[in-house]
Amino acid sequence: MAVSPFAPKALPVLPPLDGVRLAACEAGIRYRDRKDLLLVLLPAGTTVGGVLTQSKTASAPVEWCRARLADGGARALVVNSGNANAFTGMRGRAAVEATVASAAAAAGCRPEEVFVASTGVIGEPLEPDRFKHLLGGLAADAQATAWEDAAHAIMTTDTYPKLATRTAELGGVPVTISGIAKGAGMIAPDMATMLAFVFTDAPLAAPVVQGLCATAAANTFNAITVDSDTSTSDTALLFATGTAAAGGAPSISDATDGRLDAFAEALEELMRDLAHQVVKDGEGVRKFVGITVTGAESDAAARRIAFSIANSPLVKTAFAGEDPNWGRIVMAVGKAGEAADRDRLAIWFGEMRVAVDGERDSDYREETVAAYMTGAELEVRVDVGVGEGRSKVWTCDLTADYVSINADYRS
């Protein structure tokens, strides 16, 4: 596959995060000559929160993580690519249990402290005997600097690894937030989407971690779409090691503590960075598009209208063809099922208003807007004229390459 035109020229270098060690290897689960198995080791006292797919056909790893999140503690994470271990019945559950047992032995922890995630083909049994024996070696080899290997190991049809890091102050003490993600297709949020694993050394109680993760996901992972399809395997986890307490960072047990504000802002910024990278690596992508809807009855209504536009194949193919076809935006607003005043509707492509008061803007010039559409990053804004609701989501174009990639995915 051709590398996304949005791939960074250089990957960010994530700093060591006290207590977090990572290792990846080639297990041959589906791919040849590429890393496809990741183990992350976490120190005692690590807390965890997460958001998981709401798909009614969720994978066995998702079910395991959902049950474990209630405990709020974590010591290890195992991720494999190439096989989603979804729609695999009792064999899928057995594969998770076997993986967890081996990981717990390698990490020296309880099985309940192991989190798992799988990504890849749906419906094919995952054979843990092909890789569980490798976890002990990965534990021995784990290093604090192996972030890039980790990001590579969780890729499927991604064309580049996705990494991000930020710093923030917690009670006047610097703390670090770093994360990796994967995703390129089957991307439509219904919690968060794709796989994303974020780590911090901040000392945060488990309920605080859960709240921060869910809140940040709402306007980041939960505000993107590539193809409107929600995965069976979507998993976003936030791990807090608490090791920054040794440097004086305060332990936070109250989600309303004002000292969290800067941390929460940095976390959302990092998760938005990862979410945007997923869209920018969308299968066959050539355009990255922000869709802003204003004037809706509520923020929730604005979100639904925005996704109606962002998921429309006709709108997305117009982006691919660099066609300023604002009539398709009108169509997508109308089909969303939310209140909209046709005669007050206004649409902008970039800073250029193309429609106002329910008809084409008198200043509209096709050649000017068409020139704007040749850009790699586009902004569309729509005001539906009925209220104060507002939302923004991000999407990409739909190209022939997307069809080719997915037509050949299993063959």
Buried (B, 14 or more C-beta within 10 A) or exposed (E): EEEBEBBEEEBBEBEBBBBBBBBBBBBBBBBEEBBBBBBBBBBEBBBBBBBBBEBEEBBBBBBBBBEBBEEBBBBBBBBBBBBBBBBBEEBBBBBBBBBBBBBBBBBEBEBBBBBBBBBBBBEBBBEBEBBBEBBBEBBEBBEBEBBBBBBBBBBBBBBBBBBBBBEBBBBEBEBBBBBBBBBBBBBBBBBBBBBBBBBBBBBBBBBBBBBBBBBBBBBBBBBBBBBBBBBBBBBBBBBBBBBBBEEEBBBBEEBEBEBBEBBBEBBBBBBBBBBBBBBBBBBBBBBBBBBBBBBBBBBEBBBBBBBBBBBBEEBBBBBBEBBBBBBBBBBBBBEBEBBBBEEBBBBBBBEBBBBBEEEBBEEBEEEBBEEBBEEEEBBBBBBBBBBEBBBBBBBBBBBEBBEEBBEEBEE
